[in-house]
């Protein structure tokens, strides 16, 4: 088997830091189909898929939810991925007559799943999400019951401070209520883009924040008293903070008109991120440009000054 782990591990994580002044935007970029799903590091892939397995085994009701009406769209997603993954990554995926195999390597035992959705007993979107590191969400267009695009199905193992139970079934406008400036600046253009988005073209965007918790799954269920209470200083910020980047993609499905939304988490300890030339300065500028409302939303307000002092050392 071709092992490209050495090449993949040298690729840096995403650095989506914009220069001041702060602007809230969709930040969409059209990408080729080959970049639909991201595999940068085989060890990271093995760890994230293993963590997803564990969460689905122990907390399935909290990780996966689907409206009955989403079955056809979920099947469409599954079939697209069955075709895509072995074609783009034949060193990692193999399609059999009625199976999909995740090939083993030195850091991963591998998996094999039945692709017969009539007999395998697994919801097609649930199974599709087990094949990749990404979380998968299906959005449906407005209908007689919903006035806007709404959250119809999702496998969300690694949320960033939000709960699937709270968002499931809600419209996009309600989902984004906590985001500062969304209603004023993004609600209308986002809805228009979803309505007019071309079929089968793929777009990506990225979000970032600094977290004092390295857990992949952060579903917002812990109380303030239960959260890590690491006091961030200019001395320990590199050790106790992680750059968390969500790389998201959107693809409108030709068969059903639904939109598949994928979320891939990139998590890097801050002390490793600042090793890349110029990145400390870019983070410092982006952090200082955040309005107070966005600082509070990203939960960077309590340690922003300490982080700036840390970054200024580079």
WOBELLIN-V17322 format. One record per pair of residues at least 24 apart in sequence whose C-alpha atoms are under 7 Angstrom apart, sorted by the first residue. I is the first residue (numbers start at 1). J is the second residue. Records with the same first field share a line. If there is no record, write none. Layout:
I=J / J
This chain:
1=91
2=91
5=41 / 42
8=40 / 41
9=40 / 41
11=40
13=266
14=245
16=206 / 208
17=282 / 283 / 286
18=286
19=285 / 286
20=285 / 286 / 289
21=289
22=289 / 290
25=186
27=205
28=203 / 204 / 205
29=203 / 204 / 205
30=202 / 203 / 204
31=202 / 203 / 204
32=202
33=202
34=88
43=107
45=133
46=107 / 108
48=133
49=132 / 133
52=157
55=157
62=164 / 165
63=155 / 156 / 157
64=126 / 154 / 155 / 156
65=153 / 154 / 155
66=152 / 153 / 154
67=152 / 153
70=152 / 153
73=256 / 258
74=124 / 125
75=124 / 125
78=124 / 125 / 128
126=155
129=155
133=264
134=262 / 263 / 264
135=262 / 263 / 264
136=260 / 261 / 262 / 263
137=260 / 261 / 262
138=258 / 259 / 260 / 261
139=258 / 259 / 260
140=258 / 259
141=258
148=172
157=217
158=216 / 217 / 218
159=217 / 218 / 219
160=217 / 218 / 219
161=218 / 219 / 220
162=219 / 220
163=219 / 220
180=293 / 294
197=252
198=252
199=252 / 253 / 254
200=251 / 252 / 253 / 254
201=251
202=249 / 250 / 251
203=249 / 250 / 251
204=248 / 249 / 250
205=247 / 248 / 249
206=245 / 246 / 247 / 248
207=245 / 246 / 247
208=244 / 245 / 246
209=243 / 244 / 245 / 298
210=241 / 242 / 243 / 244 / 300
211=241 / 242 / 243 / 244
212=240 / 241 / 242
214=242
232=303 / 306
233=306
234=306 / 307 / 309 / 310
235=310
237=307 / 310
238=269 / 270 / 271
239=269 / 270 / 271
241=269 / 270
242=267 / 268 / 269 / 270
243=267 / 268 / 269 / 270
244=268
280=311 / 314
281=311
284=308 / 311
